[in-house]
Amino acid sequence: MSTAVNPGRYTHAHTGDVTVFLIGMRFGKPLRVARWWPVFSAMPPMLRHLSAEPESGLLSYHLWPGRTTLLLSYWRSPDHLMRFASDTAAPHLEPWRQFNRTLGSDASVGIWHETYQCHPGDYEAIYVNMPAFGLGKAAGTVRVGKGTATARQRMRAQTAGDREPSTAA
């Protein structure tokens, strides 16, 4: 992942719907490593699988570890996300079943997720002196210019198609 800063003001270059998926876990009893380790260690194989298969629909992700972890991900659609979650050949379904069988009511570890389906005109972004991040990392960026200086203008520009060519990725 590049950490090069794109100087100036940019917005995302995404057009169309986007699905935002937040998922994470919380170490309820941090010293019970044997209980939370299987949950914690299940995510890296999922991310490797999704990153290796562009047709999966995962556009990009960011991970923040901590007592409560957060994985922010961008998907082409909720259908892509649900297809991955229920695919018996993908590395998600079996760990999810295992969690429910063994830890569903154990407070040693908690899991959570939220899914948002966003339509053009309902989302916007600004990146000022930032490396590739968020939806801009997932879809590329365009320089903020005439007609996209404010959040309101950026939201309107999504539905009007008023975007300038990108000079940063």
N, C-alpha and C positions, 0 to 999 in steps of 0.2 A: 504494500500500500504506500503510495506516494505521500510524503508529508510536505511537499513543496507548496508554499503559500501562493495563491493566486491573488496578487495585489489588486485592490479595487473592489468594486461592488458587482456581484453576480447574482443571478437567480437560476433556478433549475431550468433545464431544457425539455422536461417531460411534457408530452402531450397525451391527452386521454385520461382514462381512469387509472388509479393506482391504489393498491391495497397496502396498508401499513399494518404490520403485525408486530406486536410487542410481546415478548415471552421472557420468563425468567424463573428463578427459584430463590427461595430464602432458606438459609441455614437456621432452622429453628433450634437445633441443639448442635452447635458447631463441633463439640467433642465426640459426637456419635458418627465419626467418619465412615464406618462400615455401613451406616444407614443411608447417608446422603451421597457417598461416592458413586454408586451406580447411576444416580440421576445426573450428577454433575458431569460424569465422563461420557454420557450418552450424546451430548450436544456436538462435540467436535466431529465425530463421524458423520452426523447429519449435515453439518456445514460443508465438510469436504465433498460429500455426495452432491449436494445442491450446487456448489460452486463448479463442480466438474460437469454438470449437466445443464447447459443454458436453457434447454426446453422445459426444465422444471418450473420456470416462471419466477425464480428468485432473481431480483435485480441487483440487490446489494444489501449489506448488513453492517452493523456496528455492535460491538460487545463491550459492556462495562461490568467487570467483576466486582464483587463486594459481598457483604453478608446477604443482601438482596441483589441478585444479578439482574441485568437487563440486556436483552438482545433486541435491538431495533432492526427490523427488516422491511424491505420494500418488495412487493410482488406485482406481477402483471395483473393478477385478478384473484378474487377469493377462490375461484374454481381451481387455479393452480395450487394454492395453499392447501385446500381440502384434498386435492388429488394426492399430494405428497403425504399428507397426514394419514391417509387411508391406504396407501400403496403397500401391499404386503412384501414387495421386493425392495422397498426403501428402508433406511435405518431408523424409522420413527415408530412404526406401529408396535413392534415387539417391545421396545423399552417402555412405551406408554402402557401396554398391557401389564408388563412386569411391575411398573410403579403402582398401578391400581390393585394388583394382587397382593403386593407386599407392603406398600407404604401408604395406601389410600387414606388411612385414619391415623397414621403415625406422625406426630408433631416434630419429628427430627428434621424433616425437610418439607417445605411447601413449594408448590409450583403455581404459576399464574400465567395467563395470557389475555391479550385484548386484540381485537381485529377491527380495523376501520377501512371502509371502502370509500374512497374519495373521488369525486367527479370533477372534471374541468370547471374552473371558476369557484370551487369550494376549498382550494388549498393554494398556498403560495409559499415562497421561501426567499430568504436573503442570506448571502454569504459575503462578508466583508473581511478582506485580508485573511482568508481561510484556505486550508488545503481542501481537496475534494472531500465532501462530507454529505451525509444525508441523501436526500433525493437528488442533489447535484452530483454526488458520487455515482448514484445509480443510473442517471440519465444524461449526465453531462451538464454543463452550465452555459449560460449566455450572459454577456455583459449587460448590466442594468443601463438603460438608456431612456430616450424619449418614450414616454408612455408606460414605463415600468419602474418609475422612481419610488412609488409608494406601494404599500401592500394592496390597497384597493385597485390600483392600476395593474399590478401584476396578476391579480385574480381575474380582472376583466380581460387582460391580454390572452389568457389561456383559452377563452372561448372565442376570441376574435382572431387568433393566430398572429398577433403582432409581436414577433420575436426577431431580435437581431442575431446575426451569425455569432457563434461562440469563438472566443479566442483562448479559452482555457478548458481543460477537461474536467 
